[in-house]
Amino acid sequence: MTNQAKNHYQIVVVGGGSAGITVTAQLLKQESNLDIAIVEPSDKHYYQPAWTLVGGGAYKLEDTIKEERDCIPTGASWIKAAIAELNPEQNTVITQDGRSITYDYLIVCPGIQIDWHLIKGLPEALGKNGVTSNYDVRYAPYTWELIKNFKGGNAIFTFPATPIKCAGAPQKIMYLADETFCKNGVRNQTKITYGVAVAKIFGVPGYCEALEKVAAKKEILVQYKHNLKEIKADRKEAIFDVTTEAGVQEISVNYDMIHVAPPMSPPDFIKTSSLAGKEGPSKGWVDVNKFTLQHNVFPNVFSLGDASSLPTSRTAAAIRKQAPVLAHNLLALIGARSLDSQYGGYTCCPLVTGYGKTIMAEFDYDGKPKSSFPFDPTQERWSMWMVKRYVLPYLYWNRMLKGESFEPDNWKFLLNR
């Protein structure tokens, strides 16, 4: 599987997460003789969508982790290394250990970079004294410790000013916390605040209004245009920049617990490469055509997943729809055919609104609800909780990472499971 001697591959895949494994598996299912290497430094593979449930005490952390070697598709080589540079002009990637690897075709999908350091005091505060985040495997279990042992006071949940992966996650854990506080008899002594750096609770109409109603019903104080900038752990103070018509004002809010969704950005090695967009929303991200997933400057380069410039929510469900388009178009390019497969921006965010309740938010580039199921997708449903809690993890490990399709119309294979 791991081949440290070879320095040239037909296809190099940067990143062995959801996107890298899925697209590699799909390519090899269609052309088993492809010469593919995945460059990935981690020896663990994580099912990150379940970390919200870990933080809510409804999922075991160990069930979100597998060995990376067990996820690498048969027929692909694994180069266990981190990327230092991307040089598309020379069809070369350079690893942090100094290795130079050339390619005929490149797929860039290393995921997103979490910028803890952009919130002053946060890196030092995380994981103790009431400060946590489900965006890291190290802290999701601590989230549950805080929630189940909470005795009342100020519980703050935040959403940053940058694009992030799984944009619903910052409020999902808040709703689970609310129900746990109610169950434990401390909700009447608790003020829950959602500090949102943007102007809406969710960016897609229909789902936005549904979530506003959920927050109002739960008597959660939603504070818009509140961007967390600093944690003063010694005082248990959260410092926000609040944008008003008069300008930006700094405020301080005391917390007894705070769940932070940190700022995120493209990995630095993408930002500094010529693959990055130079302006507008694509600035810093891998600049690809939003329909074909082919790079806008370098035709032998493709990208999908969180590091791409694709203007849709960054979720595993988006990757599920992106991977077959990319695989089809890359194979078409190799075969000198037209790139005629198109990605319409589909993504899905299962918005957990409580234990046994989920809004299955599906939408595309048009920002309109686009349900795979025959009912109103903006409503909370027990069935969608079951899909989130049980069906999707099974499909992820056993179908998606294997390069298999699992559209709702062929989910009948689950009926006996």
C-alpha positions as CSV (number, residue, x, y, z in Angstrom):
1,M,0.0,0.0,0.0
2,T,2.7,2.5,1.1
3,N,5.3,3.1,-1.6
4,Q,8.1,5.4,-0.5
5,A,10.5,4.6,-3.4
6,K,8.4,5.8,-6.3
7,N,8.4,9.5,-7.2
8,H,6.0,9.7,-10.1
9,Y,2.3,8.8,-10.3
10,Q,-0.3,9.1,-13.0
11,I,-2.7,10.7,-10.4
12,V,-1.7,12.2,-7.0
13,V,-4.5,12.9,-4.5
14,V,-3.6,15.4,-1.8
15,G,-5.6,14.4,1.3
16,G,-6.9,11.1,2.6
17,G,-10.0,12.3,4.3
18,S,-13.6,11.8,3.1
19,A,-13.0,13.4,-0.3
20,G,-9.7,11.8,-1.1
21,I,-10.7,8.3,-0.2
22,T,-14.1,8.5,-1.9
23,V,-12.9,9.9,-5.2
24,T,-10.0,7.5,-5.3
25,A,-12.3,4.5,-4.7
26,Q,-14.6,5.7,-7.4
27,L,-11.8,6.1,-9.9
28,L,-10.4,2.7,-9.2
29,K,-13.8,1.1,-9.5
30,Q,-14.0,2.4,-13.0
31,E,-10.4,2.0,-14.0
32,S,-8.6,-0.5,-11.8
33,N,-5.3,-0.1,-13.5
34,L,-4.9,3.6,-12.6
35,D,-1.6,4.5,-10.9
36,I,-2.9,6.6,-7.9
37,A,-1.1,7.8,-4.8
38,I,-2.9,9.4,-1.8
39,V,-0.7,11.8,0.2
40,E,-2.0,11.9,3.8
41,P,-0.1,12.5,7.0
42,S,-2.6,11.1,9.6
43,D,-2.7,7.4,10.5
44,K,-6.3,7.8,11.6
45,H,-9.4,8.4,9.6
46,Y,-12.3,10.3,11.3
47,Y,-16.0,10.3,10.8
48,Q,-16.3,13.9,11.8
49,P,-20.1,14.4,11.3
50,A,-20.7,12.3,14.5
51,W,-18.6,14.5,16.7
52,T,-21.7,16.6,17.5
53,L,-23.3,13.5,18.8
54,V,-20.2,12.6,20.8
55,G,-20.4,16.1,22.3
56,G,-24.1,15.4,23.1
57,G,-23.4,12.0,24.7
58,A,-25.3,10.1,21.9
59,Y,-22.3,8.5,20.2
60,K,-19.1,6.8,21.2
61,L,-15.9,8.6,20.2
62,E,-14.2,5.3,19.3
63,D,-16.9,4.6,16.7
64,T,-15.8,7.7,14.7
65,I,-12.2,6.5,14.3
66,K,-10.6,3.9,12.0
67,E,-7.0,3.3,10.9
68,E,-6.2,5.2,7.8
69,R,-4.5,2.1,6.3
70,D,-7.8,0.3,6.5
71,C,-9.6,3.1,4.5
72,I,-7.1,3.4,1.6
73,P,-8.7,1.8,-1.5
74,T,-7.2,-1.4,-2.8
75,G,-4.9,-0.5,-5.7
76,A,-3.9,3.0,-4.4
77,S,-0.6,3.8,-2.8
78,W,-0.4,5.7,0.5
79,I,2.3,8.3,1.0
80,K,2.3,9.1,4.7
81,A,3.4,12.7,4.6
82,A,2.2,16.2,4.9
83,I,2.4,18.7,2.0
84,A,4.8,21.6,2.1
85,E,4.3,23.0,-1.4
86,L,2.2,22.6,-4.5
87,N,3.9,23.5,-7.8
88,P,1.4,22.9,-10.6
89,E,3.7,24.6,-13.2
90,Q,6.1,21.7,-12.7
91,N,3.3,19.1,-12.0
92,T,5.0,18.6,-8.6
93,V,4.0,18.3,-5.0
94,I,6.7,18.6,-2.2
95,T,6.2,17.0,1.1
96,Q,7.4,18.4,4.5
97,D,10.0,15.7,4.7
98,G,11.5,17.0,1.5
99,R,10.2,14.5,-1.0
100,S,9.4,15.7,-4.5
101,I,6.5,13.8,-6.2
102,T,5.5,14.4,-9.8
103,Y,2.1,13.6,-11.4
104,D,0.2,13.7,-14.7
105,Y,-3.0,14.7,-12.9
106,L,-3.6,16.2,-9.5
107,I,-6.7,16.0,-7.2
108,V,-6.5,18.5,-4.3
109,C,-8.7,17.7,-1.3
110,P,-6.8,18.2,2.0
111,G,-9.8,19.5,3.9
112,I,-10.0,22.8,5.8
113,Q,-7.6,24.4,8.2
114,I,-8.8,25.3,11.7
115,D,-7.3,28.6,12.8
116,W,-7.6,28.4,16.6
117,H,-5.0,31.1,17.0
118,L,-7.2,33.7,15.4
119,I,-9.2,33.9,18.7
120,K,-6.8,35.3,21.3
121,G,-6.4,33.0,24.3
122,L,-8.4,30.2,22.8
123,P,-5.6,27.6,22.1
124,E,-4.5,27.8,25.7
125,A,-8.0,27.7,27.1
126,L,-9.4,24.7,25.2
127,G,-10.3,21.5,27.0
128,K,-10.5,22.9,30.5
129,N,-12.4,25.3,32.7
130,G,-15.5,25.3,30.6
131,V,-14.0,26.0,27.1
132,T,-14.6,23.4,24.4
133,S,-15.2,22.7,20.8
134,N,-16.6,19.7,18.8
135,Y,-14.4,20.6,15.9
136,D,-11.5,18.6,17.4
137,V,-11.4,15.0,18.3
138,R,-9.6,15.9,21.5
139,Y,-12.4,18.1,22.9
140,A,-15.7,16.5,21.8
141,P,-15.8,14.2,24.8
142,Y,-15.1,17.2,27.1
143,T,-18.1,18.9,25.6
144,W,-20.3,16.2,26.9
145,E,-18.6,16.3,30.3
146,L,-19.5,20.0,30.5
147,I,-23.1,19.6,29.3
148,K,-24.1,16.7,31.5
149,N,-22.5,18.2,34.6
150,F,-23.7,21.8,34.1
151,K,-25.2,23.3,37.2
152,G,-26.6,26.5,35.6
153,G,-25.3,29.9,34.5
154,N,-24.2,31.2,31.2
155,A,-23.8,28.7,28.4
156,I,-22.5,30.4,25.2
157,F,-22.2,28.8,21.7
158,T,-20.5,30.7,18.8
159,F,-20.3,30.8,15.0
160,P,-17.3,32.5,13.3
161,A,-17.1,35.1,10.5
162,T,-15.3,32.7,8.2
163,P,-16.5,29.8,6.0
164,I,-16.5,26.6,8.1
165,K,-17.2,22.9,7.6
166,C,-20.6,21.7,8.6
167,A,-22.1,25.1,9.2
168,G,-25.0,23.7,11.2
169,A,-22.7,22.0,13.8
170,P,-22.3,25.1,16.1
171,Q,-26.1,25.2,16.8
172,K,-26.7,21.5,16.8
173,I,-24.7,21.0,20.0
174,M,-26.6,23.9,21.5
175,Y,-29.9,22.3,21.0
176,L,-28.7,19.0,22.6
177,A,-27.3,21.0,25.5
178,D,-30.7,22.7,26.0
179,E,-32.5,19.4,26.2
180,T,-29.9,17.9,28.6
181,F,-30.2,21.0,30.8
182,C,-34.0,20.5,30.8
183,K,-33.6,16.8,31.7
184,N,-31.2,17.6,34.5
185,G,-33.4,20.3,36.0
186,V,-31.0,23.2,35.4
187,R,-32.5,24.9,32.4
188,N,-34.4,27.5,34.5
189,Q,-31.1,28.5,36.0
190,T,-29.3,28.7,32.6
191,K,-29.1,31.4,30.0
192,I,-28.2,30.0,26.5
193,T,-26.7,32.5,24.1
194,Y,-25.8,31.9,20.4
195,G,-23.2,34.4,19.3
196,V,-23.3,34.4,15.5
197,A,-20.8,36.5,13.5
198,V,-23.1,36.6,10.5
199,A,-26.6,38.1,10.1
200,K,-28.6,34.9,9.9
201,I,-29.0,31.7,11.9
202,F,-28.6,29.7,8.7
203,G,-27.9,30.8,5.2
204,V,-30.6,29.0,3.3
205,P,-34.2,30.3,3.2
206,G,-36.8,27.8,4.6
207,Y,-34.3,26.2,6.9
208,C,-33.4,29.6,8.3
209,E,-36.9,30.3,9.4
210,A,-37.4,26.8,10.8
211,L,-34.3,27.1,12.9
212,E,-35.3,30.6,14.1
213,K,-38.5,29.0,15.4
214,V,-36.5,26.2,17.1
215,A,-34.3,28.7,18.9
216,A,-37.3,30.9,19.9
217,K,-39.2,27.9,21.3
218,K,-36.2,26.9,23.3
219,E,-35.8,30.5,24.6
220,I,-32.2,30.7,23.2
221,L,-30.9,34.3,22.9
222,V,-29.5,34.6,19.3
223,Q,-27.1,37.5,19.0
224,Y,-26.3,38.3,15.4
225,K,-23.1,40.0,14.1
226,H,-21.3,38.9,17.3
227,N,-17.9,37.7,16.4
228,L,-15.8,36.0,19.1
229,K,-12.3,37.5,19.2
230,E,-10.8,36.5,22.5
231,I,-11.2,34.2,25.5
232,K,-10.0,35.5,28.9
233,A,-9.9,32.2,30.6
234,D,-8.7,33.5,34.0
235,R,-11.9,35.6,34.2
236,K,-14.2,33.3,32.2
237,E,-14.9,36.2,29.8
238,A,-15.7,36.0,26.1
239,I,-14.8,39.1,24.1
240,F,-16.9,39.8,21.0
241,D,-16.8,42.3,18.3
242,V,-20.3,43.4,17.6
243,T,-21.1,45.1,14.3
244,T,-23.8,47.8,14.4
245,E,-24.8,50.6,12.1
246,A,-22.5,52.9,14.2
247,G,-19.5,50.6,13.7
248,V,-17.8,47.8,15.6
249,Q,-18.2,47.7,19.3
250,E,-16.3,45.4,21.7
251,I,-18.3,43.7,24.5
252,S,-17.4,41.2,27.2
253,V,-19.7,38.4,28.3
254,N,-19.1,36.0,31.2
255,Y,-19.5,32.3,30.6
256,D,-19.8,29.2,32.7
257,M,-19.3,27.1,29.6
258,I,-18.5,28.1,26.0
259,H,-18.5,26.0,22.9
260,V,-16.4,27.6,20.2
261,A,-16.7,27.1,16.5
262,P,-13.3,28.4,15.4
263,P,-12.4,30.4,12.3
264,M,-11.3,28.3,9.4
265,S,-9.5,28.8,6.1
266,P,-7.8,26.9,3.2
267,P,-4.5,25.2,4.2
268,D,-1.6,27.5,4.0
269,F,0.1,25.5,1.3
270,I,-2.9,26.2,-0.9
271,K,-3.1,29.9,-0.1
272,T,0.5,30.3,-1.2
273,S,0.2,28.3,-4.3
274,S,-0.8,29.3,-7.8
275,L,-3.8,27.0,-7.5
276,A,-5.5,29.5,-5.1
277,G,-8.1,32.0,-6.4
278,K,-6.8,35.5,-6.4
279,E,-9.9,37.5,-5.6
280,G,-13.5,37.3,-4.5
281,P,-15.1,34.3,-2.7
282,S,-12.6,31.9,-4.3
283,K,-9.6,33.8,-2.9
284,G,-7.2,31.4,-1.2
285,W,-9.3,28.3,-2.1
286,V,-8.5,25.9,-4.9
287,D,-10.0,27.8,-7.9
288,V,-12.1,25.3,-9.8
289,N,-15.1,25.5,-12.2
290,K,-18.1,25.0,-10.0
291,F,-19.8,22.6,-12.4
292,T,-16.9,20.4,-13.7
293,L,-14.5,20.7,-10.7
294,Q,-11.6,21.3,-13.0
295,H,-9.1,24.0,-12.2
296,N,-9.7,27.3,-14.0
297,V,-6.0,27.7,-14.9
298,F,-4.4,24.2,-14.8
299,P,-6.5,21.7,-16.7
300,N,-4.8,18.6,-15.2
301,V,-5.8,19.7,-11.7
302,F,-9.2,19.1,-10.0
303,S,-10.5,19.7,-6.5
304,L,-13.4,18.8,-4.3
305,G,-14.4,19.0,-0.7
306,D,-13.7,21.7,1.9
307,A,-10.5,23.2,0.3
308,S,-12.2,23.8,-3.0
309,S,-13.8,27.1,-4.1
310,L,-17.1,25.4,-4.7
311,P,-19.8,27.8,-3.4
312,T,-21.7,25.4,-1.3
313,S,-21.7,24.2,2.3
314,R,-18.7,22.1,3.2
315,T,-20.1,18.7,4.2
316,A,-19.5,15.0,3.6
317,A,-22.8,14.9,1.7
318,A,-21.5,17.5,-0.7
319,I,-18.5,15.3,-1.3
320,R,-20.8,12.3,-2.0
321,K,-22.2,14.3,-5.0
322,Q,-18.9,15.9,-6.0
323,A,-16.8,12.7,-6.2
324,P,-18.6,11.0,-9.1
325,V,-18.6,14.2,-11.1
326,L,-14.9,14.6,-10.6
327,A,-14.1,10.9,-11.3
328,H,-16.1,11.0,-14.5
329,N,-14.5,14.3,-15.8
330,L,-11.0,13.3,-14.9
331,L,-11.4,10.0,-16.7
332,A,-12.9,11.9,-19.6
333,L,-9.8,14.2,-19.7
334,I,-7.5,11.2,-19.6
335,G,-9.4,9.7,-22.5
336,A,-9.5,12.9,-24.5
337,R,-13.3,13.2,-24.1
338,S,-15.4,16.1,-23.2
339,L,-16.0,16.9,-19.5
340,D,-19.8,16.5,-19.6
341,S,-20.6,15.7,-16.0
342,Q,-21.8,18.6,-13.8
343,Y,-22.1,19.2,-10.1
344,G,-25.2,21.2,-9.2
345,G,-24.0,22.3,-5.7
346,Y,-26.0,19.7,-3.8
347,T,-25.2,19.5,-0.1
348,C,-26.9,18.2,3.0
349,C,-26.7,19.2,6.6
350,P,-28.6,17.1,9.1
351,L,-29.6,19.8,11.6
352,V,-30.1,18.1,14.9
353,T,-32.6,20.1,16.9
354,G,-32.8,17.7,19.9
355,Y,-32.5,14.1,20.8
356,G,-34.7,12.2,18.3
357,K,-35.3,15.4,16.2
358,T,-33.5,16.4,13.0
359,I,-34.2,18.7,10.1
360,M,-32.6,17.2,7.0
361,A,-31.4,20.3,5.2
362,E,-30.7,19.6,1.6
363,F,-30.1,22.3,-1.0
364,D,-28.1,23.2,-4.1
365,Y,-26.4,26.2,-5.7
366,D,-29.8,27.9,-6.0
367,G,-30.1,27.8,-2.2
368,K,-33.5,26.2,-2.3
369,P,-34.6,23.2,-0.2
370,K,-34.0,20.1,-2.3
371,S,-35.3,17.0,-0.4
372,S,-34.4,13.4,-1.2
373,F,-37.5,12.3,0.7
374,P,-41.2,12.7,0.0
375,F,-42.0,15.3,2.7
376,D,-41.4,18.9,3.8
377,P,-37.6,19.0,4.5
378,T,-37.9,22.0,6.8
379,Q,-39.7,20.1,9.6
380,E,-38.1,18.3,12.6
381,R,-38.5,14.6,12.2
382,W,-37.6,11.5,14.3
383,S,-37.0,9.5,11.0
384,M,-34.2,12.0,10.0
385,W,-32.7,11.6,13.5
386,M,-32.5,7.9,12.8
387,V,-30.9,8.6,9.5
388,K,-28.3,10.9,11.1
389,R,-27.6,8.7,14.1
390,Y,-27.6,5.2,12.5
391,V,-27.9,5.2,8.7
392,L,-25.4,7.8,7.6
393,P,-22.4,6.4,9.6
394,Y,-23.0,3.0,8.2
395,L,-23.3,4.3,4.7
396,Y,-20.1,6.4,5.2
397,W,-17.9,3.5,6.2
398,N,-19.4,0.8,4.1
399,R,-20.6,2.6,0.9
400,M,-19.1,6.1,0.4
401,L,-15.5,5.2,1.3
402,K,-15.8,2.1,-0.9
403,G,-16.8,4.2,-3.9
404,E,-20.4,2.9,-3.9
405,S,-23.5,4.9,-4.6
406,F,-26.3,5.2,-2.1
407,E,-29.0,7.4,-3.5
408,P,-32.3,7.2,-1.5
409,D,-34.0,5.3,-4.3
410,N,-31.6,2.4,-3.8
411,W,-31.5,2.5,0.0
412,K,-33.8,-0.6,0.0
413,F,-30.7,-2.7,0.8
414,L,-30.9,-1.2,4.4
415,L,-34.4,-2.5,5.1
416,N,-33.1,-5.7,6.6
417,R,-30.4,-4.0,8.6
